Amino acid sequence: MAAGVKRAVARVNLAAVQRNCARLRNALTGGAELCAVVKADGYGHGAAPCAEAALAGGATWLAVAAASEAAHLRAVGIAAPLLVMGALTPAEVDVAAAAHADVVTWDERFVPILAGRRLRVHVKLDTGMGRLGTRDVDEARRAVAAIDEAEGLELGGVMTHFATADEVGDAFLGDQLAAFHPFAVEAKARHPSIVAHAANSAATLREPRSHFDLVRCGVAVYGLDPFQRDAGEQGLEPALTLRSYVAAVKPAAPGQSAGYGRRWTAGEPTQLATIPIGYGDGVRRGLTNNADVLIRGGRYPLAGTVSMDNITVDLGPDTDVRPYDEAILIGDGVPAEEWARRLDTINYEVTCGLTARVEREYHRDD
Ligand SMILES: *Cc1c(COP(=O)(O)O)cnc(C)c1O
């Protein structure tokens, strides 16, 4: 037992990533293709291994937010079509171009910054997200025209992004679709080889009319539920488990406390386990007295303040838990969605928040 345990490890099942992609691809309509979004180091899962697994599962495109993320994927030998979705500084345009990645623009005034390099450019219409893109269809048309005329540039696609796709029953997604659809049809009539794309994971699962030529799925690729409920309901499998181990077991007498600020005190005699993982690893301090850890198949509550490098859990008075027992913080019935609810956030932030100090370990179903 002692030989195999690790201080803090995120074990990622690449077979699950592959199956999640196959499941998403099977849901696509009208010949749409799957673009797997692997930004933010694959939502904390590891960009390169997840990108490979996604491609094996039927994704034909990859997307990232930053040019440096595209450069990283190329450096490890990934050759698939790649889209950098985020805003780019002039220096980042060079990095994206060197990585043979497609880029996004929405303003004809940005086109001269792109021109002169061989680049495929996607024009983004802001149909209601209110972030990147232009709200003005005429401006989007002018950006397309400027790309057509610029040296080296080629229109690669037209796109938009939904603000409320994860809110079941919302009507705004329909409004955004209605705003994007005519622009997509018009652009494709003039540029038949481009791809029109709009859907994130939630829209892909919820609204087939959002599929167009390509869907950009991130969170679902990793088996996280875009609706923050239960990934299983969507036919998705969580790929990541977060594990540590029991470093110490010791008694706590009534009145004795654990952790900074004495925010937990034993009422009855009990046993405490110390687990060497903390907010320095991404176990957020908001989980103080507010999470469960699995050890030997039992669920035990956090007792006291999450520190940077340690947490303590209450094992109860009669425990068979021993030092070097494995402790599971996420996985096996404690989904990332549970942490998200407890922290008043979303599963995306839970896995993105796992820090570099957590070793990533890859396996396939074992
Ligand atoms: C992150 C991102 C996505 C993926 O969203 P998910 O909800 O994770 O599927 C798609 N499109 C854009 C523009 C994004 O920034």
The ligand as a MOL file (V3000), in Angstrom:
LIG
                    3D

  0  0  0     0  0            999 V3000
M  V30 BEGIN CTAB
M  V30 COUNTS 15 15 0 0 0
M  V30 BEGIN ATOM
M  V30 1 C -14.3610 27.6240 -23.7130 0
M  V30 2 C -15.1200 27.8570 -24.9700 0
M  V30 3 C -15.8870 26.8210 -25.5360 0
M  V30 4 C -16.1240 25.4970 -24.8390 0
M  V30 5 O -17.1400 25.6560 -23.8750 0
M  V30 6 P -17.6790 24.4110 -23.0000 0
M  V30 7 O -18.7990 24.9980 -22.2440 0
M  V30 8 O -16.5410 24.0210 -22.1150 0
M  V30 9 O -18.0640 23.3510 -23.9330 0
M  V30 10 C -16.4670 27.0570 -26.7790 0
M  V30 11 N -16.3270 28.2410 -27.3970 0
M  V30 12 C -15.6310 29.2730 -26.8710 0
M  V30 13 C -15.5310 30.5500 -27.6170 0
M  V30 14 C -15.0160 29.1180 -25.6300 0
M  V30 15 O -14.3400 30.1340 -25.1000 0
M  V30 END ATOM
M  V30 BEGIN BOND
M  V30 1 1 1 2
M  V30 2 1 2 3
M  V30 3 2 2 14
M  V30 4 1 3 4
M  V30 5 2 3 10
M  V30 6 1 4 5
M  V30 7 1 5 6
M  V30 8 2 6 7
M  V30 9 1 6 8
M  V30 10 1 6 9
M  V30 11 1 10 11
M  V30 12 2 11 12
M  V30 13 1 12 13
M  V30 14 1 12 14
M  V30 15 1 14 15
M  V30 END BOND
M  V30 END CTAB
M  END
